[in-house]
């Protein structure tokens, strides 16, 4: 969505798109008959305002003419379930999160609501009903712990180590066996925070055969005054990992399932969130096979790229040259949205922090017996 409409990160009420009317992207929008955004509940109302303003501009035939039709008259379909994750607002309150959601946009009144009632993912009717109660906030607990605390049925609770429960004592992926790879790629542990994801990915890879190969990043900061570099030693920059960036030290083995952290080639299916399996490791390239999305089964080479976090609370602009990859045996709940998995473990050393996260985590599987928390 950010790529197609030129939406900056972060986006706010005064943000403008970088796409102009006479560009290739602008002409693409002019000629579009239908525009679709999936998982729209995670989008900000400011993004919707920006898209509306952009479409009015690019479909206007005369410079002096002001297009007053919402979204420039384009048919605009947004899909999503407001039981799922809403926008993440760093340090935001419930009110801040609700205020940023699409339903608070002045454009919301222009949409006609079409409701889907069948759960196409779940094959367990009783589990589907339980999920709806979870998503609607109708589950309670018998210990009077407050309305925000729900009781998880005992059969869903993990009796052993969460890694063992999901992946077994020894986890081996045969990269030449298609069925083995597909099975492994449908297993995942979901966490609320990135620090838990990093911990669990390491524990899963420790159980895999083979030797680790380490890739270290080259870190620097973008500054106008060269004297400022002295305030931020390289060792400190190495220790910082903003959200959405690869870590300074990337540890991989052959057969590791990884996730792309940046759009490398959207036309070829190499998008942020695409999962791959590592088939070769070289000094300056990583060979991998795509296991999800439109480029499934395609062999690709992943290079190192310069990555700058677009939204960070750091007092400087960090530039990291590293492979845009992250092990994906464990992933954040927000990143798992829109995926269907065969077996899921949910790791919560502390409660979830965002609306809909628990509902998203439980609804990744098709049957009740395939989830452990």
ABEGO torsion letter per residue (X at the ends): XAAAAGBBOBBBAABBBABBAABAAAAAAAABABBBBBGAAABBAAAAAAAAAAAAAAABABAABBBABBGGGBBBBBBEBAABBBBBBBGBBAAAAAAABAAABAAAAABBBBBBABBAABABAAAAAAAAAAAAGABBBAAGAEAABBBBBAAABBABBAAAAAAEABBBBBAABAAAAAAAAABBBBBABAAAAAAAAAAAAAABBEBBBBBBBBBBBBBABAAAAAABBAAAAAABBBBGBBBABBBBBBGBBBBBABBABAAAGBBBGBBBBBABBBAABBBBBBABEAABGBBBBBBBBBBBBABBABABBBBBBBBBBBBAABBBAAAABGBBBABBBBBBABBBABBGAAAAAAAABABAAABBX
